[in-house]
Amino acid sequence: MDTNQFATNARRGSRHRNLLAVLLVGSTIAMVGAGAMSLAQFTDTQTSSGSWTTGTIILGVVPTTVFSATNMLPGASGLQTVTVSNTGTGDLRYAMSSSSTNADTKGLAAQIDLTVRPGTCPSVATAIFAAKLSTAAFGNSLQGAQAGDRTVAAGSSEDLCFSWSFPLASGNTFQAAATTTTFTFDAEQTLNNP
């Protein structure tokens, strides 16, 4: 083969390679362009949210001092309406317990009779407590519904009539006796708390 023929074949092969390279680059660009075009879609995104707040159980008791009896003599008595309120957002149940002092060891709290009835004083409703002041209680502060617990709906209140008496038969051992009683009201939610 002569050199002219060889040079001609070399040029043809070079042209074929160049043409093939141009075609290959062109088809790659076309495929990338087509791929980019196929990725273009209409889209949309929406969101939704939630929020949470807790309710409240708020117990109120008025008056804060139920009794302040001084210079009592046998046969003395008194009464006072106590309002138990629920200013929270959830229904509640409550119980009452008490503790009395006996610093002078005369036992006045164990001598005074106490009665608690639903309603404003003077109430004739069935007593929810009727015994000595030293044992004053109703319901139970343990979690869950207990015998004697009272319920108050959210935004409502209940009146209780506390009445006491110092028995006429109380003897001289109770002269100058003194006691102080603290009534404790414990409340809890009723919802999901059987």
C-alpha positions as CSV (number, residue, x, y, z in Angstrom):
1,M,0.0,0.0,0.0
2,D,1.4,3.4,-0.9
3,T,1.8,6.2,1.4
4,N,-0.9,8.3,-0.2
5,Q,-3.3,5.4,0.2
6,F,-2.2,5.0,3.8
7,A,-2.6,8.7,4.6
8,T,-6.0,8.7,3.0
9,N,-7.2,5.8,5.1
10,A,-5.7,7.4,8.2
11,R,-7.6,10.6,7.5
12,R,-10.8,8.6,6.9
13,G,-10.4,6.7,10.1
14,S,-9.7,10.0,11.9
15,R,-12.9,11.5,10.4
16,H,-14.9,8.5,11.4
17,R,-13.6,8.7,15.0
18,N,-14.3,12.4,15.1
19,L,-17.8,11.9,13.6
20,L,-18.4,9.1,16.1
21,A,-17.2,11.3,19.0
22,V,-19.4,14.2,17.8
23,L,-22.4,11.8,17.5
24,L,-21.6,10.3,20.9
25,V,-21.4,13.7,22.6
26,G,-24.5,14.9,20.9
27,S,-26.5,11.8,21.9
28,T,-25.2,12.1,25.5
29,I,-26.3,15.8,25.6
30,A,-29.7,14.8,24.1
31,M,-30.2,12.1,26.7
32,V,-29.2,14.4,29.6
33,G,-31.5,17.1,28.2
34,A,-34.3,14.6,27.8
35,G,-33.7,13.2,31.3
36,A,-33.8,16.7,32.7
37,M,-37.0,17.4,30.9
38,S,-38.6,14.2,32.3
39,L,-37.7,15.2,35.9
40,A,-39.7,18.5,35.6
41,Q,-43.1,17.9,37.3
42,F,-45.8,20.0,39.0
43,T,-45.6,19.5,42.7
44,D,-47.3,20.8,45.8
45,T,-46.8,20.5,49.6
46,Q,-49.2,21.0,52.4
47,T,-48.7,20.9,56.2
48,S,-51.0,20.2,59.1
49,S,-50.2,21.0,62.7
50,G,-51.5,20.1,66.2
51,S,-51.4,21.8,69.5
52,W,-51.9,20.6,73.1
53,T,-52.8,22.3,76.3
54,T,-53.5,20.8,79.7
55,G,-56.5,21.5,81.9
56,T,-56.5,22.4,85.5
57,I,-57.9,21.2,88.8
58,I,-58.2,24.2,91.1
59,L,-59.9,23.8,94.5
60,G,-60.9,26.8,96.6
61,V,-62.3,26.8,100.1
62,V,-63.8,29.9,101.8
63,P,-63.7,31.1,104.4
64,T,-60.2,30.1,105.3
65,T,-61.0,30.3,109.0
66,V,-64.2,28.3,109.6
67,F,-64.6,29.0,113.4
68,S,-62.9,31.2,116.0
69,A,-65.0,30.5,119.1
70,T,-63.7,31.9,122.4
71,N,-64.9,31.9,126.0
72,M,-67.1,28.8,125.3
73,L,-69.2,27.4,128.1
74,P,-71.0,24.0,128.1
75,G,-74.0,24.1,125.8
76,A,-72.3,26.6,123.3
77,S,-72.7,25.9,119.6
78,G,-72.1,27.5,116.2
79,L,-72.4,27.0,112.5
80,Q,-70.7,28.2,109.4
81,T,-71.2,27.7,105.6
82,V,-68.0,26.6,103.9
83,T,-67.9,26.9,100.1
84,V,-65.8,24.4,98.1
85,S,-65.3,25.7,94.6
86,N,-63.7,24.3,91.4
87,T,-62.3,27.2,89.3
88,G,-60.4,24.7,87.1
89,T,-61.3,23.3,83.7
90,G,-61.9,19.7,84.8
91,D,-64.4,18.1,87.1
92,L,-62.9,17.1,90.4
93,R,-63.6,15.0,93.5
94,Y,-62.5,15.9,96.9
95,A,-62.1,14.5,100.4
96,M,-61.6,16.2,103.8
97,S,-59.4,15.3,106.6
98,S,-58.4,17.1,109.8
99,S,-55.9,17.4,112.5
100,S,-56.4,18.9,115.9
101,T,-54.0,20.2,118.6
102,N,-54.0,19.0,122.2
103,A,-51.1,21.0,123.7
104,D,-52.8,21.3,127.1
105,T,-53.7,17.6,127.2
106,K,-57.3,18.3,128.1
107,G,-58.7,16.8,124.9
108,L,-61.1,19.6,123.9
109,A,-61.2,18.4,120.2
110,A,-62.4,15.0,121.4
111,Q,-65.2,16.7,123.4
112,I,-66.7,19.0,120.7
113,D,-69.3,17.5,118.4
114,L,-69.1,18.4,114.7
115,T,-71.6,17.8,112.0
116,V,-71.0,18.5,108.3
117,R,-74.0,18.6,105.9
118,P,-74.3,19.5,102.2
119,G,-76.0,22.9,101.7
120,T,-75.9,26.4,103.2
121,C,-76.5,26.7,107.0
122,P,-78.7,25.8,108.5
123,S,-78.9,22.7,106.4
124,V,-81.2,19.7,107.1
125,A,-79.6,17.5,104.5
126,T,-78.2,14.1,105.5
127,A,-74.9,14.5,107.4
128,I,-71.7,13.5,105.6
129,F,-69.9,13.6,108.9
130,A,-71.3,13.6,112.5
131,A,-68.9,12.7,115.3
132,K,-66.2,14.3,117.5
133,L,-64.1,17.2,116.0
134,S,-60.9,15.3,116.6
135,T,-62.0,12.7,113.9
136,A,-63.5,15.1,111.3
137,A,-63.2,13.6,107.9
138,F,-65.1,12.4,104.8
139,G,-64.0,10.7,101.7
140,N,-60.4,9.6,101.2
141,S,-57.5,11.4,99.6
142,L,-56.2,8.2,98.0
143,Q,-56.3,8.3,94.2
144,G,-59.5,7.1,92.6
145,A,-63.1,7.2,93.7
146,Q,-63.5,6.4,97.4
147,A,-66.5,6.1,99.6
148,G,-67.6,9.6,100.8
149,D,-65.7,11.6,98.2
150,R,-67.6,14.7,96.9
151,T,-67.6,15.8,93.3
152,V,-67.7,19.4,91.9
153,A,-68.0,20.1,88.2
154,A,-65.6,22.6,86.5
155,G,-66.7,26.1,87.2
156,S,-69.1,25.1,90.0
157,S,-69.1,25.0,93.8
158,E,-70.7,23.2,96.7
159,D,-71.7,24.6,100.1
160,L,-71.2,22.6,103.2
161,C,-72.7,23.5,106.6
162,F,-70.3,23.0,109.5
163,S,-72.0,23.0,112.9
164,W,-70.4,22.4,116.2
165,S,-71.5,22.1,119.8
166,F,-69.8,21.9,123.2
167,P,-71.9,19.4,125.1
168,L,-73.8,20.7,128.1
169,A,-72.5,17.8,130.2
170,S,-68.8,18.8,129.7
171,G,-67.2,19.0,133.2
172,N,-64.7,21.2,134.9
173,T,-61.8,19.4,133.3
174,F,-62.5,21.4,130.2
175,Q,-62.2,24.8,131.8
176,A,-59.6,27.0,130.0
177,A,-59.1,24.2,127.4
178,A,-58.0,25.1,123.9
179,T,-57.7,23.3,120.5
180,T,-57.0,24.3,116.9
181,T,-58.2,22.2,114.1
182,T,-56.9,22.3,110.5
183,F,-59.3,21.0,107.9
184,T,-57.5,19.8,104.8
185,F,-59.4,19.4,101.4
186,D,-57.7,17.2,98.8
187,A,-58.9,17.3,95.2
188,E,-58.2,15.2,92.1
189,Q,-59.5,14.9,88.6
190,T,-62.5,12.6,87.9
191,L,-61.9,12.1,84.2
192,N,-59.8,9.0,83.5
193,N,-59.5,8.4,87.2
194,P,-62.2,5.9,88.3
